[in-house]
Amino acid sequence: MQRKRRDRARSPRHNEPVSRVDEIVLIERIGHQGDGIGQTDDGSVFVPFTVPGDRIRISRAGNRGVVREIIEPGPDRQTPLCPHFGACGGCGLQHVTGSAYVHWKRQKVRDALAHQGLGDVPIAALIESSPHTRRRTRVTAVRQGRTFRIGYNRRASHQVFALESCPVVEPEIETLFGRLKPLIECLGAGVGRLLISLTNTDTGMDILVTCDPSDDRDLSWQQRAQVSAWAEQVDAARLTFGQEVLIERRAPVVRFSGVNVCPPPGAFLQASCDMERALVDLLRHGVADARSVGDLFAGCGTLTFALAHRARIWAVEGNAAMVGALKSAASRAQGLKSVTTEHRDLFQQPLLAAELDRFDAVVFDPPRAGAAAQAAELAKSSVPRVVGVSCHPASFARDARILCDAGFRLDRVTPIDQFLWSAQIELVGVFSRP
């Protein structure tokens, strides 16, 4: 079936003019990446931080535009909450009113499904998130002379915008932004760029600092002493530099459905505790009364332990450290049905249909690339119920098409605003066999 070609932003060719100043454009809609889309004599132009109905003056390079003046604002424009909006490179949609924002997020899911011929699938109301609820983030530190600039990368750039505040992250993370410089100046000696991952666990901040993988230098005892003293000052739970845990004052624990898990440094976690709880509620409802469940791409057990109180779980994950954390937590937990773990790369070695047939339900929560190979095996299996979790509607829709072509029915999809004010959207889809 021939499908409509989507408008896509592209970089200007070398023979195109660098800019065209004083071009007036009317924004017609917001594209799937969050940019406003208008029409010029040369075709579509993509302009960030705009809304439908905006009449604007832009500078243009290729099909990318930059707002120079808002001549007449569209009806869905509002004043952004954050003073850094448009500069820090984090949020892209704070300027959109609440109702228009919710509609756009749901429509993004609907469009992805429709592109795969699944436009009639019921889509539930968006589960909305709140400011100051993101429990993990990553900032960049780049050297400027004798010190460092610390913040988020500017939009589509390696330049770093120095942060003073952020309305998305939890207050504990926001407070730490202003206290990172001594740590970075200590660990960044002789280094031009560092990445700092911050995760606010239930027992305190888990901090991971990384730099160029080729940087295998040993830290001096003075540096280690400085790091230890800094960690005491900010009451960090754990601080890791590269592959080495420099200090663990207490285990960084995350509680998944009442089970204490100590994730390895840099492990994947759902971005928001509130949205994780919403996801878990949908998952429990989706698997219904299943007594044997396969949890694929299980991570550290976010979904595993949500079901393990009433079902036997076979949890499969490709990251060995996360499998170890899940297995260790399961061995200590009380009141669970059996939890079996398997370290397996499901992209290269998906569970085969014959292996899947033992389950009453299967849950899969892959990375953005989706789970096409695994979906193909699910399609050949006799599993009666499947629940898919995804942070990428297009890859989810592709995998859903595979399942539906094999006789599954996609009963409903629920979008979850896990990534507030960004173009990303989480979703949960429930499949059954009629």
C-alpha positions, 0 to 999 in steps of 0.5 A: 500500500502506498503511504503518504510521504511525510514532510521532513526537515533537512539541512541546506545544501552547499549551493543554497543561500545561507539565509534569506532575511525578512521572509514572512511565513504563516505557520500551519501546523506543528510537525512530528519533531515539534517544529512549526511548519509553514509554506514558502515559494520553495516549499515547506519550512520548519521553524522551532518554537512556533504554533499554528496561526503564528505570522512570523518573520524568519531567516531561512537556511534551506528548509530550516527557519529561525524566528526574527519577529512574531508579527501576529501570534497564533491562538495556541501561543502562551508565555513559556514558564522557563526563562531559559526556554529557546536557549538551553536546548531542553524543552521544545513546546513550553510555548504551546497552550495546554489544550493544543499541547495535549491534542498534538501529543495524542495526534502524534500517536494517531498519525504513527498508527495511521501510517501503518493502517491502524488509524481506527485503534482507540486512543485513550486520553493523554496521561499528563505529567507535572513540572519538577517530576523528572528524576533523572537528567544528563548535563554537559560540562565544557571547558572555558579557560580555567573553568567549565560551563555546565548545562544542556546542549543548545538545540542542534548544537554542541554548544552548552548553555549554562543552566541556573534552573530547570522546571522539568527536573525534581528540586533535588536535581535542580539544586545540585546544578549550582554545586557541580562545578567543584566536582567537575573542576576536580575530575576534569583536569586536562579534559575538555568535555564531561557528561554528568548523569544525575539520578535522584533515587529513593536513597539519594543522588546517584551521579555518573561522570564520563568523558572520552572513553580513551581517557583511562588515567588514574586519579590521584589520591588528592583528587579522590579525597576532593571527590569524597569531601564533595560527595559528603557536602552534597550528601550523594549516595554514589559517585562513579567516574567512568567505570569506577565507583569512587564512593558509595556512601549508601546504596542508591535504591529505587523501589519498584512496586515495593521491591528495593533495586540497586541499579548499576551506574547509568542504568535505564529508569523511567524518567518520572516516578508518577508516570512510572506508576501510571505505566504500571497500572496500565500494564497490570490491567493489560495482562489481566489474570495472566499467571505466567508472563514473559517480560522482554527488555526487562531492564532492572525490573520496573515492570517485572516486580509490578507483576511478580506478586501475582504471576510467574515472571521470566525476565529477559534483558540484554544488559548484564549489569541490569540483569544482575541488579534485577536478579539480586533484588528478586532473591531478597524480595518477599511475597513474590511468585517465581522470578527467573532472569535471562541475559540475552540480546533480544535484537540478535536472539529474540525469544522464538515462538516455541519459547514464547508459547508457555506464557499467558501474556508477554510484555515488551519495552524495547529502546526507541528502535523497537522490537521488530525481530521479537514481534515477528516471533510473537506473531508466530506464537500462541501467546494470547495477550501482549502489552507493548511499551514504547517511547517511539510511536513510529517503531511501536506502530511498525511492530504493532502492524506485524502483530496485527497481520498475524491475527492480534487485535490492538485493543487500545493505546494510551499515551503517557506524557513521560517527557514533559514539553518535549516532542517525545511521547511514551505509550502503552498498547494492549493486544489480544487474540479475538 
